[in-house]
Amino acid sequence: MPFGLSAIRLLQRLPPDEVAAARRLSGGEVRPPSATTAGLAELSRRLGGASRGPVDVLVPFGTWRPADEHVRAHVCSRLANLPGGSFLRLPGGMLVPSPELAYVQSMRQLDFAHRVLLGLILCGTYRVARGIARYEVPQLVSEGRLRSHLDRCPPIDGVGLARDALAWVRDGSASPRESILCMLASMPTCRGGFGFGLPELNGRITLSGPAARVARRRWVRCDLLWRREGVALEYDSDEFHSARRADDVDRSQALGMMGVRVVTVMTSQFDSFERLSGCMLVLGRALDRRMRRAPDRVVRARRELYLRLRRSNVFFG
């Protein structure tokens, strides 16, 4: 049975309807997993082979050692005590950890920033596997379901780390760069962010009659929305939002009529830490934050977070 990030990589490759059709099981309904050469070979194949990195598997006892150097074994911990929904029985019969359990299992494999990023990916509406992007797909899991699982889970390794990371996770990110922008904007300065607080991701705004006529629709979504402050951050990219680009001026005008100020980040700005920092300063002023000159240590922390997220395999696929 795959474990942690290997389970998440597998779940991202599966068709959404296959995941949706899976039967959810508790730990008490699952037999201790066995590890066979054929099973490991099939799992490695489905995950893209050794070139995609080590394969992590859940095994029944600590004395079992894989013959393949690309396989890492993790012992079952309190299997029978794991709550309902911890495992998925896929339509073909394969047993995998649910996204909730796989998230907990992944915590020791990641630093704090990537724990948050992984949460945004799992709760988002995009997936990337084998270099192919899929957008507007169902979430693998919701923030609420992740929290519910943690509340019901016994104190296994990773629960506390997952709870800390979930403080910065919200549903609804529609692209990898939206996830990164959310982290940079929301996380506190001690973590490398700008400390603006968590926005809604792709929050919906219902337009008034005049605004709806300008936008030629009754409602719009904003990539990052601070609803109470009436501020939205929009990422303008040919790659992720080309179909919407022609309507951006009308959308911004309609949102302005609704009292929402729009700050736009272009691809060229996102690709430069200095230019993106400038966009964040504009966003901070729009949010009515006091934007003083940041100390060097804060700038270094922000640059480090930005570069870590840009260089990472943010798709885990």
C-alpha positions in Angstrom: 0.0 0.0 0.0 1.4 3.4 -0.9 2.3 5.8 1.9 2.5 9.6 2.3 3.6 11.4 -0.8 3.6 8.3 -2.9 -0.1 7.9 -2.0 -0.8 11.5 -3.0 1.1 11.1 -6.2 -1.0 8.1 -7.0 -4.3 9.8 -6.1 -3.4 12.8 -8.3 -3.0 10.4 -11.3 -6.3 8.7 -10.8 -9.4 9.9 -12.7 -11.6 12.0 -10.4 -14.6 9.7 -10.9 -12.5 6.7 -9.7 -11.6 8.5 -6.5 -15.2 9.6 -6.0 -16.4 6.0 -6.5 -14.0 4.6 -3.9 -15.3 3.0 -0.8 -14.1 4.7 2.4 -12.9 2.4 5.2 -11.7 2.8 8.8 -8.5 1.2 10.0 -10.5 -1.5 11.7 -11.9 -2.6 8.3 -8.5 -2.9 6.7 -6.2 -6.0 7.0 -2.6 -5.2 7.7 -1.0 -4.5 4.3 1.3 -7.1 2.7 4.2 -6.2 0.5 4.9 -8.4 -2.5 7.4 -8.0 -5.3 4.6 -7.9 -7.9 2.6 -5.4 -5.9 5.6 -3.1 -5.5 6.4 -3.3 -9.2 2.8 -2.4 -10.1 2.8 0.5 -7.6 6.2 1.8 -8.9 4.9 1.6 -12.5 1.7 3.6 -11.7 3.9 6.2 -10.0 6.1 6.7 -13.0 9.0 4.4 -12.1 12.2 5.1 -10.2 12.8 8.3 -12.2 10.0 9.9 -10.2 11.8 9.2 -6.9 11.6 6.7 -4.1 8.3 4.8 -3.5 7.0 4.9 0.1 4.9 1.9 1.2 3.0 1.0 4.3 4.1 -2.5 5.7 2.8 -4.7 8.5 5.9 -5.1 10.6 9.3 -3.4 11.2 11.5 -6.3 10.2 10.3 -6.3 6.6 13.0 -4.8 4.3 12.4 -4.1 0.6 14.8 -5.6 -1.9 14.5 -2.6 -4.2 16.7 0.4 -3.1 14.0 2.7 -4.5 11.4 1.5 -2.0 11.1 2.9 1.5 9.1 1.0 4.1 6.9 2.6 6.8 5.4 0.5 9.6 1.7 0.5 10.4 1.0 2.6 13.4 -2.3 2.1 15.3 -3.9 0.9 12.2 -7.0 -0.5 13.9 -7.6 2.9 15.7 -7.6 5.0 12.5 -11.1 6.6 12.0 -13.6 6.0 9.2 -12.5 7.4 5.9 -8.8 6.7 6.5 -8.5 4.4 3.5 -10.0 4.1 0.1 -10.9 0.9 -1.7 -10.8 1.8 -5.4 -13.2 0.3 -7.9 -10.4 -2.0 -9.2 -9.8 -3.3 -5.6 -6.6 -1.4 -4.9 -6.3 -0.1 -1.3 -4.8 3.4 -0.7 -4.7 5.8 2.2 -7.4 8.6 1.8 -6.1 12.1 1.0 -6.7 12.9 4.7 -4.5 10.1 6.0 -1.9 10.6 3.3 -1.6 14.2 4.2 -0.8 13.3 7.9 1.7 10.6 6.7 3.5 13.2 4.5 4.2 15.7 7.3 7.6 14.2 8.2 8.6 14.2 4.6 8.2 18.0 4.1 9.2 21.3 5.7 6.6 23.7 7.0 6.2 25.6 3.8 5.6 22.5 1.7 3.1 21.1 4.3 1.0 24.2 3.7 1.5 24.1 -0.1 0.5 20.4 -0.1 -2.7 21.3 1.8 -3.6 24.0 -0.8 -3.0 21.5 -3.6 -5.2 18.8 -2.0 -7.9 21.3 -1.4 -7.6 23.0 -4.8 -9.3 22.4 -8.1 -6.2 21.5 -10.2 -3.9 18.5 -10.5 -0.7 17.9 -12.4 0.7 14.4 -13.1 3.3 13.3 -15.5 3.8 17.0 -16.5 0.1 17.3 -17.7 -2.1 19.9 -16.0 -5.7 19.4 -15.3 -7.9 22.3 -14.2 -11.4 22.6 -12.9 -11.3 19.1 -11.3 -13.0 18.1 -8.1 -11.0 18.7 -4.9 -9.3 15.6 -3.6 -10.3 16.7 -0.1 -11.8 19.8 1.6 -10.2 21.8 4.4 -13.1 20.8 6.6 -12.7 17.1 6.0 -9.0 17.4 6.8 -9.7 19.1 10.1 -12.4 16.5 10.9 -10.0 13.7 10.3 -7.4 15.3 12.5 -10.0 15.7 15.3 -10.9 12.0 15.1 -7.4 10.6 14.5 -5.4 9.0 17.3 -2.1 10.7 18.2 0.0 9.2 15.4 3.1 10.8 14.0 2.2 13.9 11.9 -1.1 14.9 13.4 0.3 17.9 15.2 2.3 19.1 12.3 -0.7 18.7 10.0 -2.8 20.8 12.4 -0.2 23.6 12.4 0.0 23.7 8.6 -3.8 23.7 8.2 -4.0 27.1 9.9 -2.8 28.5 6.5 -4.8 26.3 4.2 -8.1 27.2 2.5 -10.3 25.5 -0.2 -10.4 26.6 -3.8 -7.0 27.3 -5.3 -7.3 26.9 -9.0 -3.6 26.9 -10.1 -0.1 26.3 -8.6 0.7 30.0 -8.8 -2.5 31.0 -7.0 -1.4 28.7 -4.2 2.1 30.3 -4.0 0.6 33.8 -4.1 -1.8 32.9 -1.3 1.1 31.7 0.9 3.3 34.7 0.2 0.4 37.2 0.9 -1.1 35.5 3.9 1.6 33.8 6.0 3.3 35.8 8.8 6.6 37.6 8.3 8.4 35.1 10.6 7.4 32.4 8.0 8.4 34.4 5.0 5.1 35.9 4.1 3.6 39.5 4.1 1.1 38.8 6.9 -2.0 40.0 5.2 -4.2 37.2 6.6 -5.9 34.4 4.7 -8.0 35.4 1.7 -10.9 33.5 0.1 -9.6 31.5 -2.9 -11.7 32.1 -6.0 -14.4 33.7 -3.8 -17.6 34.5 -5.6 -19.1 38.0 -5.8 -22.7 38.5 -7.0 -22.9 41.7 -9.1 -25.5 44.4 -9.0 -27.6 45.1 -12.1 -25.3 47.8 -13.6 -22.1 45.9 -12.7 -23.6 42.7 -14.2 -24.3 44.6 -17.5 -20.6 45.8 -17.6 -19.2 42.3 -16.9 -21.9 40.6 -19.0 -22.5 38.1 -16.2 -24.3 38.0 -12.8 -21.3 37.0 -10.7 -17.5 36.8 -10.9 -14.8 34.9 -9.0 -11.6 36.5 -7.7 -8.3 34.6 -7.4 -7.6 35.9 -3.9 -10.3 37.9 -2.2 -10.2 39.8 1.1 -13.9 40.3 1.2 -14.2 42.4 4.4 -11.6 44.8 3.1 -13.0 44.8 -0.4 -9.7 43.9 -2.1 -8.9 41.2 -4.7 -5.6 40.0 -6.1 -5.8 38.6 -9.6 -3.1 36.6 -11.4 -3.0 37.4 -15.1 -1.4 34.6 -17.1 -1.8 33.2 -20.6 -1.1 29.7 -19.2 -3.8 29.5 -16.6 -6.3 32.3 -17.5 -6.2 32.9 -21.2 -9.9 32.4 -21.7 -10.6 35.1 -19.1 -8.0 37.6 -20.2 -10.2 39.4 -22.7 -12.8 40.1 -20.0 -10.3 41.4 -17.4 -11.0 45.1 -18.0 -14.7 44.6 -17.8 -14.4 42.5 -14.7 -12.2 45.0 -13.0 -14.6 47.8 -13.8 -17.6 45.8 -12.6 -15.7 44.9 -9.4 -14.9 48.6 -8.9 -18.6 49.4 -9.2 -19.1 46.9 -6.3 -16.5 48.6 -4.2 -13.8 46.0 -4.7 -10.3 47.2 -5.5 -8.3 44.8 -7.8 -4.5 44.4 -7.7 -3.1 42.5 -10.7 0.0 40.3 -10.8 1.4 39.7 -14.3 3.5 36.7 -15.1 6.6 38.8 -15.6 6.0 40.2 -12.1 5.5 36.8 -10.5 8.8 35.6 -12.1 10.8 38.3 -10.2 11.0 38.4 -6.5 11.7 42.1 -6.5 8.7 42.9 -8.8 6.4 40.6 -6.9 7.4 42.2 -3.7 6.4 45.5 -5.2 2.9 44.0 -6.1 2.6 42.9 -2.5 3.3 46.4 -1.2 0.5 47.7 -3.5 -1.7 45.0 -2.1 -0.8 45.9 1.5 -1.7 49.6 0.9 -5.0 48.5 -0.7 -5.7 46.5 2.4 -4.9 49.5 4.5 -1.8 47.9 6.1 1.1 50.1 7.4 3.8 49.1 4.9 7.1 50.1 6.5 10.4 49.2 5.1 11.1 45.6 6.0 14.2 44.7 7.9 16.8 42.7 6.0 16.0 39.5 7.9 12.4 39.8 6.8 13.4 40.3 3.2 15.7 37.3 3.4 12.9 35.2 4.8 10.5 36.3 2.1 13.1 35.6 -0.7 13.9 32.2 0.8 10.2 31.2 0.9 9.6 32.5 -2.6 12.6 30.6 -4.0 11.8 27.5 -2.2 8.3 27.4 -3.6 9.4 28.3 -7.1 12.1 25.6 -7.1 9.9 22.9 -5.6 7.9 20.2 -7.3 4.7 22.0 -6.4 2.6 19.4 -8.1 3.9 16.3 -6.2 3.0 14.4 -9.3 
